[in-house]
């Protein structure tokens, strides 16, 4: 798992380093796209008997206007659970969402609300079994960006995730997770 995190971080750095940064307009104007790598803390809910876990991800977004951004995000998260039937289990979550962010105002500090919809694969591995299931996910939350410079913003948000995992092992149905994301935003142009 540490190799997956290291590889994703390295890929993010290489991608950021090879993108041509805009020279005339590098702020988050409507003409520019942006990359948003992030780290996550996940607190699983529902009947998963899970403890907090960690993850990483990458978003690619575009400013639509003064109020809205759209963003496509991919993520990987991992946590441990303690199913009574079979001891501990390793849980890997791999997913993607399409997000809409609404900015209350844009300044050095810019708060926003976010809603997203997507899909996720849950891979559960315990001593006695392996299970992989797909589900739809819905996320809603609040966050903010802080502009360090016109080339670099720090961003964080807190999200509620609704996971419609099919019922298996008695942990499916609708699961509720809390996710905290912290990362940065780098604008770029083609």
N, C-alpha and C positions, 0 to 999 in steps of 0.2 A: 504494500500500500504506500509506503514512503517513496518507492520508486515512481509510482503513478503521480504523486504530488510533485515530486522533483521534476519529472518530465513535463507536466503541465506548466509549472512555473517557468522552466527553461524555454518552452515553446512560446509562452506569453512574452518573455523578454526578447526573444529573437524576433517575433512578429512585430513588437513595438519598435525594435531597433531598425527593422527593414522598411517600415512604412515611411513614405515621404511626408514629413510634416509640412503643413502649409506655412509659407513664409509671410504672405501678405495678410492673411486672415486665419489665424490659428485658434481663435477662440471658438466657443461653441455657438457659432452662428448657424443659420438655416442651411447654408451651403455645405457644411461639414458633417462628416460622420465621426464617430468616436469608438474607441476600444475601452472596455471597462473590466479588467481582471479583478477578482475578488477572492477572499477567503470567507468561509462560513463556519458558524457554530450552529448545530442542530440540536434541539431538544425534542425528541420524539414523544408523541402523545398516544392517546387511545390505549389499546390493550397490548402494545408491543413489549411492555416490560423493559423498555430501553433506557439506557443512560446516554447522556450527551455525547455528541460526536462532532467531527470536523470535516471540512471539505473545501474544495476550490471550484472556481468557475470562470467563465469569460463571457462578457456581453459585447455585442456590436450594436450600436444605436445611431439614431439620427434625430436631430432637433427638428421638429415640424414647424413650430412657431414659438411665440413668447410663452405659451402655456403648456405645450405638450412635447414629449419625446416618445419615440417608439424604440423598442430594443428587443433583440433576439438574444437569449441567454442559454448557455449550456452549463451543466454542473455535475460534479461527482461529490457525494457525501458518504460518510461511513459512521456507523455506531454499533455498539454491542447491545444485545438483548439477552434476557434470561428467561427462555421459555421453560415452563415447569416440566414439559414432556421430555426434554432432551438436553438439558443443561444450557450453556451459553451458545449464542449464535452471532456470527459476523453478518452485518447488513450493509450492503453497498447499494446506494441509490444513484442512478445515472439518469439524467433527464434534461429537458429543455422547455423553455417557456417563451411566449411572445408577450411582452409587457407594454403597457401604456402608462406613462408617468405624467402626472399633472403637477406643474410647478405653481405654488401659491404666489411667488414672485421670484425674479432672478436678480441676484446680486452676488457679493462675495460669499455670503451664506444664503443658500437657496433651498428651502424646504419643499418637499413634494409628497404626494400620495401616489401609490402604485397599485395596479391590478394586473394580474397575468393569468394566462391559461396555457396548459401544455400537457406533456406526457412524461412518464417516468417508468423506468424498469427497476424493480426491487429484487435484488439477488440476496437470498438468505442461505448461509452455509453453516451447518452445525455438524456435530460428530456423526449423527445418524442419517442426515439427509441434506439435499441441496434443492432449492426452490427458486424459480425465477418467474416473476409476474409483472405484467404491464398494467398501468393505470393512468387515468386522467388526473391532473392536479390543477388546482385553482389557488392562486396566491393573492393576498391583499396586505398592504402595509403602508408605513410611512418612513421617510428618510430625509436626508439632506446632502447637499454637496457643499464643499468649502473650496473656494478658488485660491490655490497657493500661487499660481501664476496663470497667464492666459493659455499656457501649454499643459497645465497639470492641475487636476482637481482631486481632492480626497472625497470619498463618498461612503456613506453608511446607511443601512436601512434595517428595519425589523419587520418581518413578514409572518403572517399566519398562513399556513399551508393546509389545504383540505385535500386529502389523498383518497381517492375512491378505489382502494386496493380490493380486489376480489377476496372473498372470505376463504382463508385457508389457515389451518392450525388454530382457528379461533381468534385470529388477530386482524381479520379483514373487515370489510365494511367501509365506513368512513373514518379515516384517521386524521387527527389534528396535530400538526407539528408547529413549533415555533422556530424560526430561522433568523439569525442575525448575520448580516453580510457587511464586510468592511473591505474597501478596496480603493481604486483610483480610476480616474477618467483621463484619457489622452485623446484630444481631437486630432483628426487627420483629414487630408484631402487627396483626391486622386491626381 
